[in-house]
Amino acid sequence: MNRHFDFISDIHGCAYEMNEMLSVLGYDHHQNYMHPGGRQLVIVGDITDRGPNSMDVIRITDQMVKSGNALYLPGNHCDKLYRWFLGRPVQVGHGLEKTIQEWEALLPGERQEVKQKFMDLFEQAPLYQLFDNENILASHGGMQEDLIGRTDRRTRNVVLYGPTKLNASREPERIDWAPSYRGRPFIIYGHTPVWKARLVGRTLNIDTGCSFGNKLTAYRYPEHEFVEVPSTLPLQPDHLNTFSR
């Protein structure tokens, strides 16, 4: 596959910054966000929650995916919103409450439209995606080499929530898995907000905490270039990981 890609992650309802990024990257919103150079956007999970405009992020993502100009991969926040729409018990917090409030404020017809767009996106999304003859792998929470090629429950948990270990209370706790990754594909992921894109071995974290007031980052492949758009939200430094400050 010779197509060129732009990877972004963890938009978290930041529709303004998403639109700014698409404009900087050259996607034409008058043409279903088509790129004149034939590039494709890859959205690596978590399009909703925390930010001020999750509804528009859903709409833009839906429009781009349906027109073939973007690929959407799910994240843990996407999984929770999907389960909430299904009526399943979920813990409403960590920004989900903002998405629900925003959705409930819509007119009834709009509510159904946005819900259907999101449900379709989630149900049709691959867990993760390989690119460029399997040299690149995009996955929201990260990956472990022994899970590549699998789609079982353990793989799904790692893809959505990242590799974890049990802490002293027997609860799952995130681990810094990147330094020990030895798989062949170069992993592009998000999930853990960092101050700047974090390149460790054959892994790249591009979640730079836009919803926490830092910035939205895109990784252009195969150019290996980064494009950054500053967040318009107040900075919340305590939510940004110190790995790469």
C-alpha positions as CSV (number, residue, x, y, z in Angstrom):
1,M,0.0,0.0,0.0
2,N,1.7,3.2,-1.2
3,R,-0.7,5.7,0.1
4,H,0.6,8.4,2.4
5,F,-1.0,8.8,5.8
6,D,-1.6,11.4,8.6
7,F,-2.0,9.9,12.0
8,I,-3.8,11.8,14.8
9,S,-5.0,10.5,18.2
10,D,-7.1,11.5,21.2
11,I,-9.1,14.4,19.7
12,H,-11.4,14.1,22.7
13,G,-14.1,16.5,21.5
14,C,-11.7,19.3,20.3
15,A,-13.5,20.0,17.1
16,Y,-11.8,23.4,16.6
17,E,-8.3,22.0,16.8
18,M,-9.3,19.1,14.6
19,N,-10.5,21.5,11.9
20,E,-7.4,23.6,12.3
21,M,-5.2,20.4,11.9
22,L,-7.1,19.3,8.8
23,S,-6.7,22.7,7.2
24,V,-2.9,22.7,8.0
25,L,-2.5,19.2,6.6
26,G,-4.3,20.2,3.4
27,Y,-7.7,18.4,3.7
28,D,-10.4,20.3,1.8
29,H,-13.6,20.6,3.9
30,H,-15.5,21.6,0.8
31,Q,-14.8,18.2,-0.7
32,N,-15.6,15.8,2.2
33,Y,-12.1,16.6,3.6
34,M,-10.5,15.0,0.6
35,H,-6.7,15.6,0.3
36,P,-5.5,16.8,-3.1
37,G,-2.4,14.6,-2.7
38,G,-4.5,11.5,-2.0
39,R,-3.4,11.3,1.7
40,Q,-5.6,9.5,4.2
41,L,-6.2,10.5,7.8
42,V,-5.9,7.8,10.4
43,I,-7.8,8.6,13.7
44,V,-6.3,6.4,16.4
45,G,-9.1,6.4,18.9
46,D,-10.9,8.6,21.5
47,I,-12.8,11.1,19.4
48,T,-15.2,12.1,22.3
49,D,-15.2,13.2,25.9
50,R,-13.5,16.0,27.8
51,G,-13.4,18.6,25.0
52,P,-16.2,21.1,24.2
53,N,-17.6,19.7,20.9
54,S,-17.7,15.9,20.7
55,M,-20.8,16.0,18.4
56,D,-18.9,17.8,15.6
57,V,-15.9,15.5,16.0
58,I,-18.3,12.6,15.5
59,R,-19.8,14.2,12.4
60,I,-16.5,15.1,10.8
61,T,-15.1,11.6,11.5
62,D,-18.2,10.0,10.0
63,Q,-18.1,12.2,6.9
64,M,-14.4,11.5,6.3
65,V,-14.7,7.7,6.9
66,K,-17.7,7.4,4.6
67,S,-16.0,9.3,1.9
68,G,-12.8,7.2,2.2
69,N,-10.7,10.1,3.4
70,A,-10.1,8.7,6.9
71,L,-9.8,5.5,8.8
72,Y,-11.2,5.4,12.3
73,L,-9.8,3.1,15.0
74,P,-11.6,2.8,18.4
75,G,-10.3,3.8,21.8
76,N,-11.4,3.2,25.4
77,H,-13.5,6.3,25.6
78,C,-15.2,5.2,22.3
79,D,-15.9,1.8,23.9
80,K,-17.6,3.4,26.9
81,L,-19.8,5.7,24.9
82,Y,-20.8,2.8,22.7
83,R,-21.8,0.7,25.7
84,W,-23.7,3.6,27.2
85,F,-25.6,4.0,23.9
86,L,-26.5,0.3,24.2
87,G,-27.9,0.9,27.7
88,R,-25.2,-1.1,29.4
89,P,-23.9,-0.1,32.9
90,V,-20.8,2.1,32.6
91,Q,-19.1,4.4,35.0
92,V,-20.0,7.9,33.8
93,G,-16.9,10.0,34.4
94,H,-13.5,11.0,32.9
95,G,-15.3,13.2,30.4
96,L,-18.1,10.9,29.3
97,E,-20.5,13.0,31.3
98,K,-19.7,16.0,29.1
99,T,-20.4,14.0,25.9
100,I,-23.7,12.8,27.3
101,Q,-24.8,16.3,28.3
102,E,-23.9,17.6,24.9
103,W,-25.8,14.8,23.2
104,E,-28.9,15.2,25.4
105,A,-29.0,18.9,24.5
106,L,-29.5,18.1,20.8
107,L,-33.0,18.1,19.2
108,P,-34.4,14.5,19.1
109,G,-33.7,14.1,15.4
110,E,-30.2,15.2,15.8
111,R,-29.7,12.9,18.8
112,Q,-30.7,9.9,16.7
113,E,-28.5,11.0,13.8
114,V,-25.4,11.5,15.9
115,K,-26.0,8.3,17.8
116,Q,-26.3,6.3,14.6
117,K,-23.2,7.9,13.1
118,F,-21.2,6.9,16.1
119,M,-22.6,3.4,16.4
120,D,-21.8,2.8,12.8
121,L,-18.3,4.1,13.2
122,F,-17.6,1.9,16.2
123,E,-19.2,-1.2,14.8
124,Q,-17.3,-1.0,11.5
125,A,-13.9,0.0,12.9
126,P,-11.1,-2.5,12.9
127,L,-9.5,-3.0,16.4
128,Y,-6.1,-1.9,14.9
129,Q,-4.7,-1.6,11.4
130,L,-1.5,-2.5,9.7
131,F,0.0,-0.3,6.9
132,D,2.8,-0.3,4.4
133,N,3.3,-4.1,4.0
134,E,2.8,-4.5,7.8
135,N,5.7,-2.2,8.7
136,I,3.4,0.2,10.5
137,L,0.6,-0.7,13.1
138,A,-1.8,1.8,14.5
139,S,-3.6,0.9,17.8
140,H,-5.1,3.3,20.3
141,G,-3.7,1.8,23.6
142,G,-0.6,0.3,22.2
143,M,0.3,-3.3,21.4
144,Q,2.3,-6.3,22.5
145,E,4.3,-8.3,19.9
146,D,2.6,-11.6,20.8
147,L,-0.9,-10.1,20.0
148,I,-0.2,-8.8,16.5
149,G,-2.6,-10.6,14.2
150,R,-5.0,-11.5,16.9
151,T,-8.5,-10.1,17.7
152,D,-9.4,-12.0,20.9
153,R,-10.5,-10.5,24.2
154,R,-7.0,-10.0,25.5
155,T,-6.0,-8.2,22.3
156,R,-9.1,-6.0,22.5
157,N,-8.3,-5.0,26.1
158,V,-4.7,-4.1,25.2
159,V,-5.7,-2.2,22.0
160,L,-8.4,-0.2,23.9
161,Y,-6.9,0.3,27.3
162,G,-3.1,-0.4,26.8
163,P,-0.9,-3.0,28.3
164,T,-1.5,-3.2,32.1
165,K,-0.4,-5.1,35.2
166,L,-2.3,-5.8,38.5
167,N,-1.3,-3.5,41.3
168,A,-1.3,-4.4,45.0
169,S,-5.1,-4.0,45.1
170,R,-5.5,-6.5,42.2
171,E,-6.6,-3.7,39.9
172,P,-5.2,-3.1,36.4
173,E,-2.6,-0.4,36.2
174,R,-1.0,1.1,33.1
175,I,2.6,0.2,32.4
176,D,5.2,1.9,30.3
177,W,5.4,-0.9,27.7
178,A,7.2,1.0,24.9
179,P,10.8,0.4,26.0
180,S,10.3,-3.4,26.1
181,Y,8.5,-3.7,22.7
182,R,10.4,-5.8,20.3
183,G,7.9,-6.5,17.5
184,R,8.6,-5.8,13.8
185,P,5.9,-3.3,13.0
186,F,6.4,0.3,14.1
187,I,3.6,1.1,16.6
188,I,1.7,4.4,16.4
189,Y,-0.6,4.9,19.4
190,G,-2.1,7.4,21.9
191,H,-4.0,6.8,25.1
192,T,-1.4,8.2,27.6
193,P,-1.1,12.0,27.2
194,V,2.5,13.3,26.9
195,W,3.9,16.8,26.5
196,K,5.3,16.0,23.0
197,A,5.2,13.1,20.7
198,R,7.2,10.3,22.3
199,L,9.4,8.1,20.1
200,V,10.8,5.1,22.0
201,G,12.4,2.3,19.9
202,R,9.8,1.2,17.4
203,T,6.9,3.0,19.1
204,L,5.4,6.5,18.8
205,N,2.9,8.0,21.2
206,I,1.1,10.9,19.5
207,D,-1.4,11.8,22.3
208,T,-0.2,15.2,23.3
209,G,-3.2,16.1,25.5
210,C,-5.2,18.5,23.4
211,S,-8.2,18.3,25.7
212,F,-5.9,19.0,28.6
213,G,-4.8,22.3,27.0
214,N,-1.5,21.2,25.4
215,K,-1.7,20.5,21.7
216,L,-3.0,18.2,18.9
217,T,-0.2,16.4,17.1
218,A,-0.2,14.7,13.6
219,Y,2.4,12.3,12.4
220,R,2.9,12.3,8.6
221,Y,4.0,9.0,7.1
222,P,6.3,8.1,5.4
223,E,7.8,11.6,5.7
224,H,8.3,11.1,9.5
225,E,7.2,14.7,10.1
226,F,5.1,16.2,12.9
227,V,2.5,18.9,12.7
228,E,1.2,20.5,15.9
229,V,-1.8,22.7,16.6
230,P,-2.0,24.3,20.0
231,S,-5.0,23.7,22.2
232,T,-7.4,26.5,22.9
233,L,-8.3,25.0,26.3
234,P,-6.8,25.8,29.7
235,L,-3.6,23.9,30.4
236,Q,-3.9,21.1,32.9
237,P,-0.3,20.0,33.4
238,D,-1.1,17.4,36.1
239,H,-2.9,15.3,33.4
240,L,0.2,15.1,31.1
241,N,2.7,12.3,31.6
242,T,6.3,13.4,32.4
243,F,7.9,10.8,30.1
244,S,8.8,13.4,27.5
245,R,8.6,16.8,29.1
